[in-house]
Amino acid sequence: MRWLIRRVLKKGKSSISYEDDTHYGEILTIGRASDQAIFLPDLRAALNHASVTAVGNGKYRVESLIIAGIRVNGEITYSITVASGAVIELGSTRLTLLDARGDYDAAVEVSTIDKSEQAAISSSRKKPTSLSETWISKRWPSWIGFIVVLLLGLLLPAATHVVPGLNKVLRYSPLPSTAFWNPGEVDAAHKIIANDCTRCHQNAFLMVRDTACTSCHASTKAHADPARFNIPALGDARCGTCHQDHNGNRGMVSQAQELCADCHADLKARTRNASQIADISDFGSNHPEFHVNLPGWSGNDEFTPKSMPWSAALKENSGLKFNHEKHLKADGLNAPNGRKVLVCANCHQPDVAGAAMLPISFEKMCHECHQLGFDTLAPEREVPHADVPAVTYTLDEFYARRGLEGGYADARAPTIVQERRRPGSPPLSRQEQVEALAWARDRAREAARTLFTSKACVTCHSINTTAGADGGWHVAPVRVSGIWYVEASFSHAKHQTKACNDCHAGAASSKASNDLLIPGIDNCRECHAGAHSSGKIASTCIACHDYHRSPLLTLDKPAPTAANR
């Protein structure tokens, strides 16, 4: 099948010319790859974006080869049959399908959408972003909102003082009632229902029942499992015994150290040595060394974190090579853009909540110095990070294109690869293609070997130097705990007044990546002590630990008590 590809060339404001080309094949391919029938040098086009097939009688079948679809006659579609005259828009290019003419079986016209036309199209497809762009007026919704607020927020609650029985009706309705008789600020977790008193106070002038709590907290884990904690006082106590609202933000959570210490001070004696947890009564004077979570692997090479008591001799085998001392030199490092002095915050950045640290990102934190270039003749090209198949694919694609296009100024390359081919030159013969692609394959493997074993990857990772059966490379996985103390709550945001070295001592002089730079309990005790400390920060158990919860029982399905078993 012979296709006529007519390109519209604009030479001035009103002068245009045409350039005709012929394509042989059943399918007309469109995309950014060099082997496409219609090549589009536009980053908005995929390498293989779409295809067009002439189905006869002036009809064409347009199919999208990517999940985003393609715009045909102004609509996004994935597959459609259209008549001649249909318009395909892709980025700044417009393709118009034409009737076959002369001895051609199908025809398409390729033209460029100028910037003014693109702006007009974008404006026509733009959705309203303000009320003035719609049919809705600003004035009457404002008056309606004002009247609703006036009636429900002021007049209706005030009427309960003069209309008998109205207050009782409003108590059991979603409308505002005597919620303004609030004895104090509710807990932060109850702000959302602060104006609906009946959600908790289901019976007037009576204490809050447990059923009011479990109506919302049905799936909350029970605080005490009788199978593990044979303490009736825990299972029989009312919710309101410990959790009393209207005491301000976080007032419902008891901060008293005795809440934990009453049981844990002599836990082994209470459980007749059945408990594996050490007796704890005060953080400053009676608390064991922290248990730190470290990466580990099982016999089946599965990632299995291990928890063990902290000690200065512990090592963290994360699979990563890193030298803190080299990166934290006081006089800085030689970076591509000049001398650069690094500090801890360049790599260790807190998450949105400020509690933990974000994972290290190669692209954001390492790439400026550790660039992944692979060819001195194309210094701007790099391979992707952390994806071995993508690396080999990138190298294969790059050198295959260089080999077939020619003009690669490397004395080691074959003549057919070095020669620069002018536009209009005859295509390569089959033998020349084989020779060029053979060189490309060998050159890609050489570049991969250099990247993995001597230049880039091996700098930070352990690499299997023996290539696999498929020609791939094995990079040892990086396993960093991220949260080293999984049983404790810690927030970096609350410790911003401290320097990094105050807690992570020795980081600036660490030369091995397996150095454990996480502090132990003695470091925390420099500032924190028990609940009754006067010279340090008074810290109760709940400052770092959550109250233990049953893994199975929930508040709406408590275990049977001794009275009804």
C-alpha positions as CSV (number, residue, x, y, z in Angstrom):
1,M,0.0,0.0,0.0
2,R,1.3,3.4,-0.9
3,W,0.6,6.4,1.4
4,L,1.0,10.0,0.4
5,I,2.3,12.1,3.3
6,R,1.9,15.8,2.5
7,R,3.6,18.2,4.9
8,V,2.4,21.8,5.0
9,L,5.4,24.2,5.4
10,K,4.7,27.8,6.5
11,K,7.2,30.2,5.0
12,G,5.7,33.5,6.1
13,K,2.5,35.0,7.5
14,S,0.4,33.9,4.5
15,S,2.8,31.9,2.3
16,I,2.8,28.1,2.5
17,S,4.3,25.3,0.5
18,Y,3.9,21.5,0.4
19,E,6.4,18.7,0.6
20,D,5.2,15.2,-0.4
21,D,6.7,12.0,0.8
22,T,5.7,8.4,0.1
23,H,5.4,5.6,2.7
24,Y,5.0,2.0,1.9
25,G,3.1,-0.3,4.3
26,E,-0.3,-1.3,5.5
27,I,-0.1,0.8,8.7
28,L,1.0,4.4,9.1
29,T,2.7,4.8,12.5
30,I,2.9,8.1,14.4
31,G,5.3,8.9,17.3
32,R,8.6,10.3,18.5
33,A,10.7,7.2,17.7
34,S,13.0,7.4,14.7
35,D,11.4,4.4,13.0
36,Q,7.9,6.0,12.8
37,A,6.3,6.8,9.4
38,I,5.4,10.2,10.7
39,F,8.1,11.4,13.1
40,L,7.0,14.1,15.6
41,P,9.9,15.9,17.4
42,D,7.5,16.7,20.3
43,L,8.0,15.6,23.9
44,R,4.3,15.3,24.3
45,A,4.3,12.5,21.8
46,A,5.2,8.9,22.9
47,L,7.8,6.9,21.0
48,N,5.0,4.8,19.5
49,H,1.9,7.0,20.0
50,A,-0.7,5.9,17.4
51,S,-1.3,4.1,14.2
52,V,-3.6,4.7,11.2
53,T,-4.9,2.0,8.9
54,A,-6.7,2.5,5.6
55,V,-9.8,0.2,5.6
56,G,-11.1,1.1,2.2
57,N,-13.9,3.3,0.8
58,G,-12.3,6.4,2.1
59,K,-12.4,5.1,5.8
60,Y,-9.5,5.0,8.2
61,R,-8.9,3.1,11.5
62,V,-7.2,5.3,14.1
63,E,-5.8,3.5,17.2
64,S,-4.0,4.8,20.2
65,L,-0.9,2.8,21.3
66,I,-0.7,4.5,24.8
67,I,-3.1,4.5,27.7
68,A,-3.7,8.3,27.5
69,G,-5.5,7.9,24.2
70,I,-5.4,10.3,21.2
71,R,-7.5,13.2,20.2
72,V,-9.5,12.7,17.0
73,N,-12.0,15.3,15.9
74,G,-11.6,17.1,19.2
75,E,-12.4,14.0,21.4
76,I,-10.1,11.7,23.2
77,T,-10.4,8.1,22.0
78,Y,-8.5,4.8,21.9
79,S,-9.8,3.3,18.7
80,I,-12.2,4.7,16.1
81,T,-13.1,4.4,12.4
82,V,-13.4,7.8,10.6
83,A,-13.9,9.1,7.1
84,S,-11.5,11.3,5.2
85,G,-11.4,14.8,6.5
86,A,-11.0,13.6,10.1
87,V,-8.4,15.6,12.1
88,I,-5.9,14.0,14.6
89,E,-4.3,16.4,17.1
90,L,-1.0,15.4,18.8
91,G,0.8,18.2,20.7
92,S,1.5,21.0,18.2
93,T,0.8,18.8,15.2
94,R,-2.4,18.4,13.2
95,L,-2.9,15.4,10.9
96,T,-5.8,15.5,8.4
97,L,-6.8,12.3,6.7
98,L,-7.4,12.8,3.0
99,D,-9.1,10.9,0.2
100,A,-6.7,8.8,-1.9
101,R,-5.4,10.6,-5.0
102,G,-3.5,9.6,-8.1
103,D,-1.9,6.2,-7.8
104,Y,-1.8,6.5,-4.0
105,D,-4.0,4.2,-1.8
106,A,-4.3,6.7,1.1
107,A,-3.2,10.2,2.0
108,V,-2.6,12.3,5.1
109,E,-1.7,16.0,5.5
110,V,0.7,17.0,8.3
111,S,0.6,20.7,9.5
112,T,1.7,22.6,12.5
113,I,-0.8,24.3,14.9
114,D,0.6,27.7,15.6
115,K,0.8,29.2,19.1
116,S,-2.2,31.5,18.8
117,E,-4.4,28.6,17.6
118,Q,-3.1,26.4,20.4
119,A,-4.0,29.1,22.9
120,A,-7.5,29.4,21.4
121,I,-8.1,25.6,21.6
122,S,-6.8,25.5,25.2
123,S,-9.1,28.4,26.1
124,S,-12.1,26.7,24.6
125,R,-11.5,23.5,26.5
126,K,-10.8,25.3,29.8
127,K,-13.2,24.6,32.7
128,P,-14.7,27.4,34.7
129,T,-12.5,28.3,37.7
130,S,-14.6,31.1,39.3
131,L,-18.2,31.7,40.0
132,S,-18.3,34.6,37.5
133,E,-17.6,32.2,34.7
134,T,-20.8,30.2,35.3
135,W,-24.5,31.0,35.2
136,I,-24.6,31.2,39.0
137,S,-24.8,34.7,40.5
138,K,-22.8,35.7,43.5
139,R,-25.5,37.7,45.2
140,W,-28.4,35.4,45.8
141,P,-26.3,32.4,47.2
142,S,-24.7,34.9,49.6
143,W,-28.1,36.1,50.8
144,I,-29.3,32.5,51.2
145,G,-26.1,31.6,53.1
146,F,-26.6,34.6,55.4
147,I,-30.2,33.8,56.1
148,V,-29.4,30.1,56.9
149,V,-26.6,31.1,59.2
150,L,-28.8,33.7,60.9
151,L,-31.7,31.2,61.5
152,L,-29.7,28.1,62.4
153,G,-26.7,29.7,64.1
154,L,-28.5,32.4,66.1
155,L,-32.3,32.5,66.2
156,L,-33.1,28.8,66.5
157,P,-30.8,28.1,69.5
158,A,-32.0,31.3,71.1
159,A,-35.6,30.2,70.7
160,T,-35.1,27.2,73.0
161,H,-35.1,29.7,76.0
162,V,-38.6,31.0,75.2
163,V,-40.4,28.1,73.5
164,P,-41.3,25.2,75.9
165,G,-40.3,21.8,74.7
166,L,-38.2,23.0,71.7
167,N,-35.0,22.2,73.4
168,K,-36.1,18.5,73.8
169,V,-37.0,18.3,70.1
170,L,-33.7,19.8,69.0
171,R,-31.7,17.5,71.2
172,Y,-32.7,14.5,69.0
173,S,-32.3,16.3,65.7
174,P,-29.3,17.4,63.7
175,L,-30.2,21.0,64.3
176,P,-28.3,23.2,66.7
177,S,-29.6,23.1,70.3
178,T,-28.2,23.9,73.7
179,A,-24.7,22.9,72.5
180,F,-23.7,26.4,73.5
181,W,-24.0,25.2,77.1
182,N,-20.5,23.8,76.7
183,P,-18.7,23.5,80.1
184,G,-15.3,23.6,78.4
185,E,-13.3,23.0,75.2
186,V,-13.7,19.5,73.9
187,D,-10.8,17.2,73.0
188,A,-9.1,17.7,69.7
189,A,-10.4,14.3,68.4
190,H,-14.0,15.5,69.1
191,K,-13.9,18.8,67.4
192,I,-15.9,17.5,64.5
193,I,-18.9,16.8,66.8
194,A,-18.4,19.7,69.2
195,N,-21.8,21.2,68.3
196,D,-23.7,18.0,68.5
197,C,-24.0,17.3,72.2
198,T,-26.4,14.4,71.8
199,R,-23.7,12.3,70.1
200,C,-22.2,11.7,73.5
201,H,-24.8,13.0,76.0
202,Q,-27.6,10.7,74.8
203,N,-29.5,11.1,78.0
204,A,-29.9,14.6,79.6
205,F,-28.3,15.1,83.0
206,L,-26.8,11.6,83.0
207,M,-23.2,10.6,82.7
208,V,-22.0,9.4,79.3
209,R,-22.6,5.7,78.7
210,D,-20.1,3.4,77.1
211,T,-22.5,2.7,74.3
212,A,-22.2,6.3,73.2
213,C,-18.4,5.8,72.9
214,T,-18.6,2.5,71.1
215,S,-21.1,3.9,68.6
216,C,-18.2,5.7,67.0
217,H,-15.2,3.7,68.3
218,A,-16.7,0.3,67.4
219,S,-13.5,-0.9,65.7
220,T,-11.1,0.5,68.2
221,K,-9.0,-2.2,69.7
222,A,-9.9,-3.1,73.3
223,H,-7.5,-1.8,75.9
224,A,-7.2,-5.0,77.9
225,D,-7.4,-8.6,76.7
226,P,-8.4,-10.7,79.8
227,A,-6.6,-13.7,78.3
228,R,-3.3,-11.7,78.7
229,F,-4.1,-9.3,81.4
230,N,-6.1,-10.9,84.2
231,I,-6.9,-7.5,85.9
232,P,-10.7,-7.1,86.3
233,A,-10.3,-3.3,87.0
234,L,-9.2,-2.8,83.4
235,G,-12.1,-4.7,81.7
236,D,-14.8,-3.4,84.0
237,A,-13.9,0.3,84.1
238,R,-16.1,2.8,82.3
239,C,-14.7,4.7,79.3
240,G,-15.3,7.9,81.2
241,T,-13.3,6.7,84.2
242,C,-10.1,7.5,82.3
243,H,-11.3,9.5,79.3
244,Q,-13.0,12.7,80.5
245,D,-13.9,15.3,77.8
246,H,-14.2,19.1,78.0
247,N,-10.7,19.4,79.4
248,G,-9.1,21.0,76.3
249,N,-7.0,19.6,73.5
250,R,-5.8,16.1,74.2
251,G,-7.5,16.3,77.6
252,M,-9.0,12.8,77.2
253,V,-5.7,11.1,77.1
254,S,-4.3,10.5,80.6
255,Q,-0.6,11.5,80.9
256,A,-0.1,10.1,84.4
257,Q,2.9,7.8,84.7
258,E,1.0,5.8,87.3
259,L,-1.4,4.6,84.5
260,C,1.4,2.3,83.3
261,A,3.7,2.1,86.3
262,D,1.1,0.6,88.6
263,C,1.2,-2.6,86.6
264,H,4.6,-2.5,85.0
265,A,6.7,-1.7,88.1
266,D,6.3,-5.4,89.3
267,L,5.0,-7.0,86.1
268,K,7.0,-10.2,86.5
269,A,5.6,-10.8,90.0
270,R,2.0,-10.1,88.8
271,T,2.4,-12.6,86.0
272,R,4.4,-15.1,88.0
273,N,7.4,-14.6,85.6
274,A,5.2,-15.3,82.5
275,S,5.9,-11.8,81.1
276,Q,9.0,-11.4,78.9
277,I,9.0,-7.6,79.5
278,A,11.3,-6.1,82.0
279,D,9.9,-4.3,85.0
280,I,9.6,-0.6,84.3
281,S,8.5,2.2,86.6
282,D,10.3,5.4,85.6
283,F,12.2,6.4,82.5
284,G,14.9,8.2,84.4
285,S,15.6,5.5,87.0
286,N,14.1,2.2,86.0
287,H,13.9,1.5,82.3
288,P,15.9,-1.1,80.2
289,E,18.0,-0.3,77.2
290,F,16.1,0.4,74.0
291,H,15.5,-2.4,71.4
292,V,16.5,-1.3,68.0
293,N,15.1,-2.7,64.7
294,L,17.8,-3.7,62.3
295,P,17.7,-5.2,58.8
296,G,18.2,-8.9,58.5
297,W,17.7,-11.8,56.1
298,S,16.3,-15.3,56.7
299,G,17.8,-18.5,55.3
300,N,15.6,-18.1,52.3
301,D,17.1,-14.7,51.5
302,E,13.8,-13.0,52.6
303,F,14.0,-9.6,54.3
304,T,13.4,-10.2,58.0
305,P,14.0,-7.3,60.4
306,K,15.5,-8.2,63.7
307,S,15.0,-6.5,67.1
308,M,17.8,-6.5,69.6
309,P,19.0,-4.4,72.6
310,W,21.0,-1.3,71.5
311,S,24.8,-1.3,72.0
312,A,27.6,0.7,70.6
313,A,29.0,-2.4,68.8
314,L,25.9,-3.1,66.7
315,K,26.2,-2.8,62.9
316,E,23.5,-2.1,60.4
317,N,23.9,-4.1,57.2
318,S,21.7,-2.2,54.8
319,G,23.4,-3.3,51.5
320,L,24.5,0.3,50.9
321,K,28.1,1.7,50.6
322,F,28.3,5.2,52.1
323,N,31.0,7.2,53.8
324,H,29.7,10.0,56.0
325,E,33.1,11.5,56.7
326,K,33.9,11.9,53.0
327,H,30.6,13.8,52.4
328,L,30.7,16.0,55.5
329,K,34.2,17.5,55.0
330,A,34.4,21.0,56.4
331,D,36.0,22.3,53.2
332,G,33.3,20.7,51.0
333,L,33.4,18.5,48.0
334,N,34.3,19.0,44.3
335,A,30.8,19.2,42.7
336,P,30.1,19.8,39.0
337,N,29.0,23.4,39.8
338,G,32.0,24.1,42.1
339,R,32.9,23.5,45.7
340,K,29.9,22.4,47.8
341,V,29.7,22.0,51.6
342,L,27.2,19.4,52.7
343,V,25.4,19.2,56.0
344,C,23.1,16.6,57.5
345,A,20.0,18.5,56.3
346,N,21.0,18.1,52.6
347,C,20.1,14.5,52.7
348,H,18.1,13.9,55.9
349,Q,14.9,15.9,55.5
350,P,11.8,15.5,57.7
351,D,8.4,14.3,56.3
352,V,5.4,16.5,56.2
353,A,4.5,15.7,59.8
354,G,8.0,16.3,61.0
355,A,8.1,12.9,62.8
356,A,10.3,10.7,60.6
357,M,12.8,11.4,57.9
358,L,11.9,11.1,54.2
359,P,13.7,8.2,52.3
360,I,16.9,9.2,50.6
361,S,16.2,10.2,47.0
362,F,19.0,9.7,44.4
363,E,17.4,12.2,42.0
364,K,17.1,15.0,44.6
365,M,20.1,14.4,46.8
366,C,22.8,12.4,44.9
367,H,22.3,13.1,41.2
368,E,24.0,16.5,41.2
369,C,27.4,14.9,41.9
370,H,26.8,11.3,40.9
371,Q,25.6,11.6,37.4
372,L,24.9,8.5,35.4
373,G,26.3,9.4,32.0
374,F,27.8,6.7,29.9
375,D,29.1,8.2,26.7
376,T,31.6,11.0,26.3
377,L,30.2,11.8,22.9
378,A,26.8,12.4,24.4
379,P,27.4,13.8,27.9
380,E,23.8,14.9,28.3
381,R,22.5,11.3,28.1
382,E,22.1,9.3,31.3
383,V,20.7,6.0,32.3
384,P,17.8,5.7,34.8
385,H,18.5,4.9,38.4
386,A,17.4,1.8,40.4
387,D,16.1,-0.1,37.4
388,V,18.6,-2.6,35.9
389,P,16.4,-3.6,32.9
390,A,15.7,0.1,32.1
391,V,19.5,0.7,32.1
392,T,20.2,-2.0,29.6
393,Y,17.3,-1.0,27.5
394,T,18.4,2.6,27.4
395,L,21.9,1.6,26.3
396,D,20.6,-0.8,23.6
397,E,18.2,1.9,22.3
398,F,20.9,4.6,22.3
399,Y,23.6,2.7,20.5
400,A,21.2,1.1,18.1
401,R,20.0,4.5,17.0
402,R,23.6,5.8,16.8
403,G,24.6,2.8,14.7
404,L,21.7,3.1,12.2
405,E,21.9,6.9,11.9
406,G,25.7,7.1,11.5
407,G,27.9,10.0,12.3
408,Y,29.2,8.5,15.5
409,A,32.8,9.9,15.8
410,D,34.4,6.9,17.5
411,A,37.5,5.5,15.8
412,R,36.7,2.0,17.3
413,A,33.3,2.0,15.5
414,P,32.9,0.4,12.0
415,T,33.0,2.7,9.0
416,I,29.3,2.4,8.4
417,V,28.7,3.7,11.9
418,Q,31.2,6.6,11.7
419,E,30.0,7.9,8.3
420,R,27.5,10.7,8.5
421,R,24.6,10.1,6.1
422,R,23.0,13.1,4.4
423,P,19.2,13.4,4.1
424,G,18.0,11.5,1.0
425,S,20.8,9.0,1.2
426,P,19.8,5.5,0.2
427,P,18.8,3.3,3.2
428,L,21.3,0.9,4.7
429,S,21.6,-2.5,3.1
430,R,20.7,-5.6,5.1
431,Q,24.4,-6.4,5.6
432,E,25.1,-2.9,6.8
433,Q,22.2,-3.0,9.2
434,V,23.5,-6.2,10.7
435,E,27.0,-4.8,11.0
436,A,25.7,-1.6,12.7
437,L,23.5,-3.4,15.1
438,A,26.2,-5.9,16.0
439,W,28.5,-3.0,16.9
440,A,25.6,-1.3,18.9
441,R,25.0,-4.5,20.9
442,D,28.7,-4.9,21.8
443,R,29.1,-1.2,22.6
444,A,25.9,-1.3,24.9
445,R,27.3,-4.3,26.8
446,E,30.7,-2.5,27.2
447,A,28.9,0.6,28.6
448,A,26.8,-1.5,30.9
449,R,29.9,-3.3,32.3
450,T,31.6,0.1,32.9
451,L,28.6,1.5,34.7
452,F,27.9,-1.5,36.9
453,T,31.5,-2.5,37.8
454,S,33.8,0.5,37.7
455,K,32.1,3.8,37.2
456,A,28.7,4.4,38.8
457,C,26.7,1.6,40.4
458,V,29.5,-0.1,42.3
459,T,30.3,3.2,44.1
460,C,27.3,2.8,46.3
461,H,26.0,-0.7,45.7
462,S,27.2,-4.3,45.8
463,I,27.2,-5.7,42.3
464,N,27.2,-9.3,41.1
465,T,30.2,-9.1,38.7
466,T,29.0,-12.2,36.8
467,A,26.3,-11.2,34.3
468,G,23.2,-13.4,34.4
469,A,22.0,-15.7,31.6
470,D,20.0,-12.9,30.1
471,G,22.9,-10.5,30.2
472,G,21.5,-8.6,33.2
473,W,23.3,-7.5,36.4
474,H,22.3,-8.2,40.0
475,V,22.4,-5.2,42.4
476,A,22.2,-6.0,46.1
477,P,18.9,-4.6,47.5
478,V,19.1,-1.6,49.9
479,R,17.3,-2.3,53.2
480,V,17.3,0.6,55.6
481,S,15.1,0.3,58.7
482,G,13.8,3.9,58.4
483,I,12.1,3.5,61.8
484,W,14.6,1.9,64.2
485,Y,12.4,2.1,67.4
486,V,9.1,0.6,66.2
487,E,7.6,0.4,69.6
488,A,8.2,4.1,70.4
489,S,6.8,7.3,69.2
490,F,9.5,9.9,68.3
491,S,9.2,13.2,66.4
492,H,12.1,15.1,65.0
493,A,9.9,18.2,64.9
494,K,9.9,18.4,68.7
495,H,13.7,18.2,68.8
496,Q,14.5,21.0,66.3
497,T,16.4,22.9,69.0
498,K,19.0,20.2,69.1
499,A,21.9,19.8,66.6
500,C,22.0,16.5,64.7
501,N,25.3,15.6,66.3
502,D,23.8,15.9,69.8
503,C,21.9,12.6,69.2
504,H,23.7,11.1,66.2
505,A,27.2,11.4,67.6
506,G,30.1,10.2,65.4
507,A,28.2,10.7,62.1
508,A,30.7,13.2,60.8
509,S,33.6,10.8,61.4
510,S,31.9,7.6,60.2
511,K,33.6,5.9,57.3
512,A,31.5,2.7,57.0
513,S,27.8,2.6,56.0
514,N,27.1,-0.2,58.5
515,D,27.9,2.1,61.5
516,L,24.7,2.3,63.6
517,L,24.3,6.1,64.2
518,I,21.1,5.7,66.3
519,P,21.3,6.9,69.9
520,G,20.7,4.6,72.9
521,I,18.8,5.4,76.1
522,D,21.7,7.2,77.8
523,N,21.6,9.9,75.0
524,C,17.9,10.5,75.7
525,R,18.5,10.7,79.5
526,E,20.8,13.7,79.0
527,C,17.5,15.7,78.6
528,H,14.7,13.5,79.7
529,A,13.9,11.9,83.0
530,G,10.9,10.4,84.8
531,A,7.6,12.0,85.6
532,H,8.8,13.5,88.9
533,S,12.1,14.9,87.6
534,S,12.9,18.5,88.5
535,G,16.2,19.1,86.7
536,K,15.3,17.6,83.3
537,I,12.2,17.2,81.0
538,A,9.6,15.2,82.9
539,S,8.6,12.4,80.6
540,T,5.9,9.9,81.4
541,C,5.4,6.5,79.6
542,I,2.8,7.8,77.2
543,A,5.2,10.4,75.9
544,C,6.8,7.6,73.9
545,H,4.5,4.6,74.0
546,D,0.9,4.0,73.1
547,Y,-1.3,2.1,75.5
548,H,-1.3,-1.6,74.7
549,R,-4.3,-2.9,72.8
550,S,-5.7,-6.3,72.0
551,P,-4.9,-7.6,68.5
552,L,-8.3,-9.3,68.2
553,L,-10.9,-7.8,70.6
554,T,-12.6,-4.5,69.9
555,L,-14.6,-2.1,72.0
556,D,-17.9,-3.2,70.6
557,K,-17.1,-6.9,71.1
558,P,-15.4,-7.1,74.5
559,A,-14.5,-10.4,76.1
560,P,-17.0,-11.9,78.6
561,T,-16.5,-10.8,82.1
562,A,-16.3,-13.1,85.1
563,A,-20.0,-12.4,85.9
564,N,-21.5,-13.5,82.6
565,R,-19.0,-16.2,81.4
